[in-house]
Amino acid sequence: MTVVAIQPSYGNPAARRHWKDTLDQEVHFAEPSRINALTPDQHTALLAAHPTGKARFWGATKAQDKNMQRLHSGDVVLFTGGNHVRGVGEVGVTFRNAAFADTMWSQDPKHGSWHNVYSLAAFQPTRIPYTEIWDLPSFNTNDNFMGLRILEGAKADEVLQGLGIETTAAALELTALESAVAAALVAGTQIIAAENLHTQETTYQRDARPVLVRRAEALLVREYTTSISSPDVQVQRLQTPAGITDLHVTGPDGTEIVEAKRSADHRFVREALAQLLDYAPHSPEPADRLTGLFPSRPADREIALLHRYGIDCVFRTTPGDFERFAASADARDHMRRAWSEA
């Protein structure tokens, strides 16, 4: 289970210096002065994760010793500051070493060395406003994320899904599962369950690369929300057992669930259809309308596919403007019974 850490990292001059020195650029940990500060095991782990001898790093002082024990390879860090998530990283190697930390960062006057060190196997600069986290069901408006916060379980999953973060560890786990299932089928042996695949130990045998942070859908949802905004329309995101809806809209026309996709191609239309049908039974009020939201007009056959299941198609025409191709009333009424009875 992936842990998510919310890490304030840009709110004061010291943090901004750390950012410039060890996030804006990679650190050569294999140079003599730093190798001498590492234990043999730490050096071996870093080289296995970062064969070039370079990596991005972050650290925490003794005040965060307990929290840092909960952070491991493959976990995700949201680096925050200035009311934005300024970067998303995926943890590579974690260890405690004051001597090594002191080669990168000056000690904190109150708490000393930033000795809880972790490298980043992947890192992506971003500019995600806090409002996108506040919109998630488990968060509160005006939460400024003061101090390191560790999220686990459903709340961590909510952040990953809600912000569209796809980790390299998750991608490799899917690849490992695919390989294991294929091998078992070819050999006629038992198929290994996903939870029994332990891939994180070999996840980072490569140079660092960006974390995949999907922003197109979030930006599309934001623009569409602005276009329908009015005093009598309530727009929120809904946490369901099937996941988090992109939008749950309540207004004079009833209740609508909206699923946004970054493309109007067939694959994404099918994904939207499946997710909407999965979400619908969990709406607190019976859903009157399900809607797929796309950045451009889908092909006629894709619109027909949505309409077959009583789902509307909305797509962007020009900046701030959207067009709706509504499903027939008969198709919607027929499917609504399935949504309500599921």
CORNOR-V902685 format. One record per residue. N is the residue number from 1. PHI is phi in degrees with one decimal (NA if undefined). OMEGA is omega as a letter, one per 20 degrees, with the letter a starting at -180 (* if undefined). Layout:
n:N phi:PHI omega:OMEGA
n:N phi:PHI omega:OMEGA
//
This chain:
n:1 phi:NA omega:a
n:2 phi:-74.5 omega:r
n:3 phi:-92.6 omega:r
n:4 phi:-116.4 omega:r
n:5 phi:-106.8 omega:r
n:6 phi:-99.8 omega:a
n:7 phi:-117.1 omega:r
n:8 phi:-57.7 omega:a
n:9 phi:-151.2 omega:a
n:10 phi:-146.8 omega:a
n:11 phi:-91.3 omega:r
n:12 phi:-146.7 omega:a
n:13 phi:-57.5 omega:a
n:14 phi:-64.1 omega:r
n:15 phi:-63.3 omega:a
n:16 phi:-67.2 omega:r
n:17 phi:-65.8 omega:r
n:18 phi:-59.1 omega:r
n:19 phi:-58.8 omega:a
n:20 phi:-61.3 omega:a
n:21 phi:-81.1 omega:a
n:22 phi:-131.0 omega:r
n:23 phi:-115.6 omega:r
n:24 phi:-64.4 omega:a
n:25 phi:-143.0 omega:r
n:26 phi:-84.3 omega:r
n:27 phi:-102.9 omega:r
n:28 phi:-81.2 omega:a
n:29 phi:-78.2 omega:a
n:30 phi:-88.1 omega:r
n:31 phi:-72.6 omega:a
n:32 phi:-52.8 omega:a
n:33 phi:-63.7 omega:a
n:34 phi:-90.2 omega:r
n:35 phi:-58.5 omega:a
n:36 phi:-65.3 omega:r
n:37 phi:-85.3 omega:a
n:38 phi:-91.6 omega:r
n:39 phi:-75.4 omega:r
n:40 phi:-56.2 omega:a
n:41 phi:-65.8 omega:r
n:42 phi:-66.2 omega:r
n:43 phi:-63.7 omega:r
n:44 phi:-63.2 omega:a
n:45 phi:-64.9 omega:r
n:46 phi:-65.7 omega:r
n:47 phi:-66.3 omega:r
n:48 phi:-65.7 omega:a
n:49 phi:-80.5 omega:a
n:50 phi:-134.6 omega:a
n:51 phi:-60.8 omega:r
n:52 phi:-76.4 omega:a
n:53 phi:81.7 omega:a
n:54 phi:-132.7 omega:r
n:55 phi:-163.8 omega:r
n:56 phi:-84.4 omega:a
n:57 phi:-136.2 omega:r
n:58 phi:-141.3 omega:a
n:59 phi:-149.8 omega:r
n:60 phi:-140.6 omega:a
n:61 phi:-82.1 omega:a
n:62 phi:-61.7 omega:r
n:63 phi:-62.3 omega:a
n:64 phi:-112.7 omega:a
n:65 phi:-55.1 omega:a
n:66 phi:-66.2 omega:r
n:67 phi:-61.5 omega:a
n:68 phi:-69.5 omega:r
n:69 phi:-68.9 omega:a
n:70 phi:-92.9 omega:a
n:71 phi:-104.4 omega:a
n:72 phi:-137.7 omega:r
n:73 phi:-54.5 omega:r
n:74 phi:93.1 omega:r
n:75 phi:-74.7 omega:a
n:76 phi:-113.9 omega:r
n:77 phi:-120.4 omega:r
n:78 phi:-98.2 omega:r
n:79 phi:-89.4 omega:a
n:80 phi:-113.2 omega:r
n:81 phi:166.2 omega:r
n:82 phi:62.1 omega:r
n:83 phi:64.2 omega:r
n:84 phi:-140.9 omega:r
n:85 phi:-81.4 omega:a
n:86 phi:-89.0 omega:r
n:87 phi:-165.4 omega:r
n:88 phi:-123.9 omega:a
n:89 phi:-125.4 omega:r
n:90 phi:-118.3 omega:a
n:91 phi:-67.2 omega:r
n:92 phi:-98.1 omega:a
n:93 phi:-120.3 omega:r
n:94 phi:-115.5 omega:r
n:95 phi:-165.0 omega:r
n:96 phi:-117.2 omega:a
n:97 phi:-161.9 omega:a
n:98 phi:-66.3 omega:a
n:99 phi:-61.5 omega:r
n:100 phi:-68.8 omega:r
n:101 phi:-59.3 omega:a
n:102 phi:-70.0 omega:r
n:103 phi:-77.6 omega:a
n:104 phi:-109.7 omega:a
n:105 phi:-133.0 omega:r
n:106 phi:-67.6 omega:a
n:107 phi:-66.6 omega:r
n:108 phi:-72.1 omega:a
n:109 phi:-58.5 omega:a
n:110 phi:-95.6 omega:a
n:111 phi:-107.4 omega:r
n:112 phi:81.4 omega:a
n:113 phi:-67.1 omega:r
n:114 phi:-88.1 omega:a
n:115 phi:-76.4 omega:r
n:116 phi:-81.5 omega:a
n:117 phi:-102.6 omega:r
n:118 phi:-143.1 omega:r
n:119 phi:-89.5 omega:r
n:120 phi:-113.9 omega:r
n:121 phi:-74.4 omega:r
n:122 phi:-151.7 omega:a
n:123 phi:-153.7 omega:r
n:124 phi:-138.0 omega:r
n:125 phi:-61.4 omega:r
n:126 phi:-140.0 omega:r
n:127 phi:-146.1 omega:a
n:128 phi:-97.6 omega:a
n:129 phi:-66.3 omega:r
n:130 phi:-55.2 omega:a
n:131 phi:-56.8 omega:r
n:132 phi:-70.5 omega:r
n:133 phi:-79.5 omega:r
n:134 phi:-59.0 omega:a
n:135 phi:-71.3 omega:r
n:136 phi:-72.6 omega:a
n:137 phi:-57.2 omega:a
n:138 phi:-91.3 omega:a
n:139 phi:-115.8 omega:a
n:140 phi:-111.9 omega:r
n:141 phi:-60.8 omega:r
n:142 phi:71.2 omega:r
n:143 phi:-75.4 omega:a
n:144 phi:-97.9 omega:r
n:145 phi:54.6 omega:r
n:146 phi:-80.4 omega:r
n:147 phi:83.7 omega:r
n:148 phi:-60.1 omega:r
n:149 phi:-128.1 omega:r
n:150 phi:-107.0 omega:r
n:151 phi:-111.1 omega:a
n:152 phi:-130.8 omega:r
n:153 phi:62.5 omega:a
n:154 phi:-61.7 omega:a
n:155 phi:-69.4 omega:r
n:156 phi:-65.3 omega:r
n:157 phi:-60.8 omega:r
n:158 phi:-61.3 omega:r
n:159 phi:-66.4 omega:a
n:160 phi:-61.7 omega:r
n:161 phi:-70.9 omega:a
n:162 phi:-64.9 omega:r
n:163 phi:-96.9 omega:r
n:164 phi:68.2 omega:a
n:165 phi:-97.6 omega:r
n:166 phi:-116.7 omega:a
n:167 phi:-83.8 omega:r
n:168 phi:-68.6 omega:r
n:169 phi:-62.5 omega:r
n:170 phi:-64.4 omega:r
n:171 phi:-63.6 omega:r
n:172 phi:-70.1 omega:r
n:173 phi:-63.5 omega:r
n:174 phi:-65.0 omega:r
n:175 phi:-63.6 omega:r
n:176 phi:-63.8 omega:r
n:177 phi:-64.1 omega:r
n:178 phi:-57.8 omega:a
n:179 phi:-65.5 omega:a
n:180 phi:-66.4 omega:r
n:181 phi:-64.9 omega:r
n:182 phi:-61.6 omega:a
n:183 phi:-63.9 omega:a
n:184 phi:-66.3 omega:a
n:185 phi:-67.6 omega:r
n:186 phi:-65.7 omega:a
n:187 phi:-86.2 omega:a
n:188 phi:71.4 omega:a
n:189 phi:-108.7 omega:a
n:190 phi:-70.5 omega:r
n:191 phi:-80.6 omega:a
n:192 phi:-80.2 omega:r
n:193 phi:-69.1 omega:a
n:194 phi:-57.9 omega:a
n:195 phi:-69.5 omega:r
n:196 phi:-94.9 omega:r
n:197 phi:-93.2 omega:a
n:198 phi:-107.6 omega:a
n:199 phi:-104.2 omega:a
n:200 phi:-64.8 omega:a
n:201 phi:-64.3 omega:a
n:202 phi:-118.0 omega:a
n:203 phi:-67.0 omega:a
n:204 phi:-109.1 omega:r
n:205 phi:-83.5 omega:a
n:206 phi:-168.9 omega:r
n:207 phi:-71.2 omega:r
n:208 phi:-63.5 omega:r
n:209 phi:-143.5 omega:a
n:210 phi:-67.1 omega:r
n:211 phi:-69.0 omega:r
n:212 phi:-87.1 omega:r
n:213 phi:-114.6 omega:a
n:214 phi:-82.5 omega:a
n:215 phi:-104.0 omega:a
n:216 phi:-59.0 omega:a
n:217 phi:-66.5 omega:r
n:218 phi:-62.8 omega:r
n:219 phi:-68.3 omega:r
n:220 phi:-64.4 omega:r
n:221 phi:-62.1 omega:a
n:222 phi:-61.3 omega:a
n:223 phi:-66.3 omega:r
n:224 phi:-67.0 omega:r
n:225 phi:-58.9 omega:r
n:226 phi:-61.0 omega:a
n:227 phi:-69.4 omega:a
n:228 phi:-105.2 omega:a
n:229 phi:-64.5 omega:r
n:230 phi:-162.6 omega:a
n:231 phi:-59.8 omega:a
n:232 phi:-98.2 omega:r
n:233 phi:-116.2 omega:r
n:234 phi:-103.9 omega:a
n:235 phi:-119.0 omega:r
n:236 phi:-150.0 omega:r
n:237 phi:-108.4 omega:a
n:238 phi:-115.5 omega:r
n:239 phi:-85.2 omega:r
n:240 phi:-124.5 omega:r
n:241 phi:-60.2 omega:r
n:242 phi:-91.7 omega:a
n:243 phi:129.8 omega:a
n:244 phi:-102.8 omega:r
n:245 phi:-69.7 omega:r
n:246 phi:-68.8 omega:r
n:247 phi:-146.4 omega:r
n:248 phi:-127.9 omega:a
n:249 phi:-109.6 omega:r
n:250 phi:-124.3 omega:a
n:251 phi:-162.7 omega:a
n:252 phi:-58.7 omega:a
n:253 phi:-90.0 omega:r
n:254 phi:102.5 omega:a
n:255 phi:-108.2 omega:a
n:256 phi:-129.4 omega:r
n:257 phi:-109.5 omega:a
n:258 phi:-119.1 omega:r
n:259 phi:-120.8 omega:a
n:260 phi:-97.9 omega:r
n:261 phi:-132.7 omega:a
n:262 phi:-82.6 omega:r
n:263 phi:-147.5 omega:r
n:264 phi:-98.8 omega:r
n:265 phi:-68.9 omega:a
n:266 phi:-55.2 omega:a
n:267 phi:-56.1 omega:a
n:268 phi:-77.2 omega:r
n:269 phi:-64.4 omega:r
n:270 phi:-63.4 omega:r
n:271 phi:-61.7 omega:r
n:272 phi:-61.1 omega:a
n:273 phi:-59.0 omega:a
n:274 phi:-62.7 omega:a
n:275 phi:-67.0 omega:r
n:276 phi:-62.1 omega:r
n:277 phi:-66.4 omega:r
n:278 phi:-73.2 omega:a
n:279 phi:-73.9 omega:a
n:280 phi:-52.5 omega:a
n:281 phi:-64.2 omega:a
n:282 phi:-97.7 omega:r
n:283 phi:-67.1 omega:r
n:284 phi:-57.0 omega:r
n:285 phi:-106.9 omega:r
n:286 phi:-52.1 omega:a
n:287 phi:-70.5 omega:r
n:288 phi:-87.2 omega:a
n:289 phi:-151.9 omega:r
n:290 phi:-114.1 omega:a
n:291 phi:-139.2 omega:r
n:292 phi:-93.5 omega:a
n:293 phi:-114.1 omega:a
n:294 phi:-133.1 omega:a
n:295 phi:-76.9 omega:r
n:296 phi:-151.6 omega:a
n:297 phi:-73.0 omega:r
n:298 phi:-67.8 omega:r
n:299 phi:-62.9 omega:a
n:300 phi:-55.8 omega:a
n:301 phi:-67.5 omega:r
n:302 phi:-72.8 omega:r
n:303 phi:-64.4 omega:r
n:304 phi:-62.9 omega:r
n:305 phi:-62.1 omega:r
n:306 phi:-63.0 omega:a
n:307 phi:-63.6 omega:r
n:308 phi:-58.7 omega:a
n:309 phi:-105.2 omega:r
n:310 phi:72.5 omega:a
n:311 phi:-105.0 omega:r
n:312 phi:-74.6 omega:r
n:313 phi:-119.9 omega:r
n:314 phi:-119.3 omega:a
n:315 phi:-141.4 omega:a
n:316 phi:-77.2 omega:r
n:317 phi:-104.4 omega:r
n:318 phi:-138.7 omega:a
n:319 phi:-52.2 omega:r
n:320 phi:85.7 omega:a
n:321 phi:-119.3 omega:a
n:322 phi:-135.1 omega:r
n:323 phi:-119.8 omega:a
n:324 phi:-113.6 omega:r
n:325 phi:-106.0 omega:a
n:326 phi:-83.3 omega:r
n:327 phi:-68.5 omega:r
n:328 phi:-66.8 omega:r
n:329 phi:-60.6 omega:a
n:330 phi:-63.1 omega:r
n:331 phi:-64.0 omega:a
n:332 phi:-66.7 omega:a
n:333 phi:-62.5 omega:r
n:334 phi:-62.8 omega:a
n:335 phi:-75.5 omega:a
n:336 phi:-60.6 omega:r
n:337 phi:-63.4 omega:r
n:338 phi:-68.2 omega:r
n:339 phi:-60.5 omega:a
n:340 phi:-78.5 omega:a
n:341 phi:-93.9 omega:a
n:342 phi:-63.7 omega:*
//
